[in-house]
Amino acid sequence: MENAENLRNDLMTAIAGSDGTDALEAVRVSALGKKGSITQLMKSLGAMDPDARKEAGQAINALKGEVAGAIDARKAELEGAELDTRLMAEKIDVTLPVRPQWDGRIHPISQVIEEMTAIFCEMGFTVAEGPDIEEDWYNFTALNIPPEHPARQEHDTFYLPGEKDGHRKVLRTHTSPVQIHTMQDKEPPIRIIVPGRTYRCDYDATHSPMFHQIEGLVIDESTHMGHLKGCVIDFCRAMFQVDDLPARFRPSYFPFTEPSAELDIGCTRAGGEFRIGHGDDWLEILGCGMVNPKVLENCDIDSTRYQGFAFGMGVERIAMLKYGIPDLRTFFESDLRWLRHYGFSALDVPGMAGGLNR
Ligand code: DAH
């Protein structure tokens, strides 16, 4: 079996010399594959006489076992080395300084929603969400805006195509329907804010057909108008970072609150420059009120036991005021130069402790 001895030496050299798992696999196929050299030797046994076959058979089997074992051992070695190389290449040095790139910026709407959320969550609110496509009942009727109510016209509603029974879904005109979903789903006490997209058929420098609102709702057994006032005034002072920001409540009307009010904050337009804070002028910032008992009853909440307040405001308007953005339409034009100018660094996450807009 000199033949077999030569073959053994050749194969062992090839196995030891293969520099990767692919090369090793090629050696394996050349020896043990269907047409491999050891397989061929096995086939040659058939032509031998019985004694010679027995001896040669044992030798070839031993060779086969030895080669297969050598291949397995080399394979484990190569796989280990390949893993080491990969781990070295994928290594991240976490001690390197962070270099914020200018390419990615946080949109002012996202930033302002984060800032508002940080303030309200500090006060104990949690964030709730609801669908953009609403049933008429949630957007209007349950909020005490019945079919013939003039508020329906004021909302410039986008209706979806009618369904067979004639009723039409709407793109929600405000975030207030999420009040209804929340009161249906949860037992009081409730303390939520709802940031989200809203839609009205309107387009000019201060209106866009898609815009954002943030809604607030508090329901429990003891909340009163004083809490409402404290909550929204504290919010404005934190948001605009003016500790003694003047605020006044004007009586107003919303079907879902009774009584209703609008909050104005102090500002000045002296010298042609607009500033929030002390001054001789007022600026309307949000609508609010005590939740109308009819709305509670529409959600099967006992209005003799529970009460609370609600408020709602436009996110774009607050972003424009806080960051001096003059035209609302630019928010949604996807102009990268605009985003580089008004956008925020992804690494400056707003928070009450670290600052809202570093
Ligand atoms: N939904 C109102 C709007 O879109 C804003 C609003 C006013 C919400 C008073 C409220 C509220 O929750 O109490 O104009």
Boltz pocket constraint, residues with backbone or C-beta under 6 A from the ligand:
constraints:
  - pocket:
      binder: B
      contacts: [[A, 173], [A, 174], [A, 175], [A, 176], [A, 215], [A, 216], [A, 254], [A, 256], [A, 257], [A, 261], [A, 286], [A, 287], [A, 288], [A, 289], [A, 310], [A, 311], [A, 312], [A, 313]]
      max_distance: 6.0
